[in-house]
Amino acid sequence: MMNKNTLVWLIVLLVGVVLIGYSFVRNEGEELAYISPSSHLSPEVTASPSPLASPSVSPSPLPKASPVPVAVVSCRLQGEIKFLTSSLYDNQDAKFIYSGIDHPARNILWTVTPQDDLSVGPNIFDRLPIPNGESLLGIVLPAEPVAKKYELTAKVQYGQLVDGTLKVLEKQCSGKTTVVLPE
């Protein structure tokens, strides 16, 4: 089993490889410009023209790095789940709706109030469409629930480049889903 630090570094490495691959694919159709060495010399210094440089082509400045587009990350919960028995429930439009997720390895972190051992899913985006989508919730009750009614909230993880470094951030989802147990 991987520890948390190893998983974070693997995610950082994977995102880095994806970004490098993206930059190669993006620049594939662009033509490379030849910049003459004399374009960087002061006016007092002259240089003989390069045999590769064409006299009709003027030197072009290097392109500036374009910023990486940042998607707005959002998520929300809605609806209610009514348990009919301990293993059978009616999903009354209980959904997890999200947008702007950058990678399938991002986690969904659930909070159950009052705190109990409910299992809630989905917990990761690996089988969900990204960057945008929605999913029904899956709930498994503990053997001995402590309450008859629970509220579910969630946070999602996402990656963002900050000063050239990939940071994994969290976004609190709006809304909630209520889970009601049978009387």
N, C-alpha and C positions, 0 to 999 in steps of 0.2 A: 504494500500500500504506500502511495506517495505521500510525503508530508506536504504541508501547505506551502512552504518556501519553494520546494521543487516544482510544484504545480504552477506557482506564480511565475517562476523563471521560464518554465516551458511555454507558458502563455505569452510572455514577453518575447521569447525567441521566435515563436510562431508568428506573432503579429509583425515582428521585424522582417522576417522572411517574406511575408505577404506584402508589406510595404515596399520592399526592395523589388519584388517581382512586379508590383503595380507600376513602379517608376520605370522599369524597363519596357513594359508593355505600352505605357503611356507615351514614352519617347520613341517608340519603334518607328513611327511614321514621320518623325521630325528630321529635317536635314541638318547635319552638323555643319557649323560655319567655321571656316578657317580664319583665325585671328593672326594677323601678321605680327612678328616680334617688334617691328618698328612702331606699331600702334601704342606700345607701352613705353617708348623711349622719349626722353625730353627733346624739345625742338633743336637743341644744339648737337645732338647725337644723330647721325644718320646711319642707316643700315642698308645693305644692298638687298634688293628684293629677293625673296625666296623663289627658287625655281618652280615650286609647287603653286605659288600664288599667281592668280590671273590678274593682269593690270586693270581689268574692267570690274573686278569685284572689290568693293570697299569692305574693310573690316567691320564685323558686326559685334556689338557688345554681347557679353555672355547673358543668357536669359536668367532672370531672377528666379529664385526658388518660389514656386507657387505654394500657398498655404494648403495644408491638408484639409479637405472639406470636413466640417464637424456637423454630424447629424444631431438634431435635438432629440434627446432621449426622454421618453415619457412612458408611463404605464398607469393602469388603473384597474381596480377591482370593482365588480358589481354583482348583484344578485344574492340569492340565498340557496342554501342546501338544507332540505328537510329530511332527516333520517326517519324512515318508516319502521325499520328494525335496526339492530346493531350493525348489519352488513348491507342493508338496502336503503338507498336514499333517492330523493327526487331532486334533481338539479333544476332550480327555478332561475334560469338565466345567470347562473354563477359563472362568470368569465374573468379571465386574466387577459387584458388587452394592452399591447405594447407597441412602441415604435422606436427606431433609431438604434437598435441593438447591433453592435459591430462584429460579433463573433459568436459561433455556436457554443463555445466553452464558457460563456458567461453564466453566472449563477443567479438564481432567484431565491431570495432569503425571506422566509415566512416568519411572521410573528403571530402567535395564538394567544388570545386573551379571553378568559384567564388562562394562565400557562398550564399546559397539559401535554401529554404525549401523543397528540394527534399527528398523523402523517399526512402531509399536504404536498400536492404536486401540481404542475411540473416544478422541478427544482433546477433545471439547466436547459439551455436553449438548443441542445444538440439535435433534438428531433422536432423542433419548431421552425417555421419559416422565419428567416431574418432578412432584412432588418425590421419588418413590421408584421404583425399578425395578432392572433388571439387564440386562446385555448380554454377549454372547459377545465374545471378543477377536479382533482381526484382527492378523496378524503378517506382515511382509514382511522377508525376510532380506537382509542386504547381499550384494554380489557375492562378497566374500571374508570369511566369518565368522571371528572370532578365537578362538572357542571352540566346543565341542560341546554345552555346556549353559549356559543363561542363567536368571537369576531376575529376574522383573518385580515391581516395587512401584509404588505410585502415591500421589499426593496429589490432593485435589479442592479447588477454590476455591468459596467461598460468601460471601454478603454478610450482614453483621450490623450493625444500628444500634448505635453506641456513642456515647453522649452526643449524640444527635441527628445524628450523621454516619455515613454508610454506609461501612463498612470492608470491604474484600475480604480475607478470611482464608483460610488453607489448613488442611486436615485430612489427616493421614497415614492412609492406609488400612491396615487390619490384613490379615494374610495375605500370600501371594505366589502367583504363577503361575510354573511352571517351563516353560522351552522347551528341548526336547531335539532336537538335530540327528541325522541318520542317521550311522551309523558309517562 
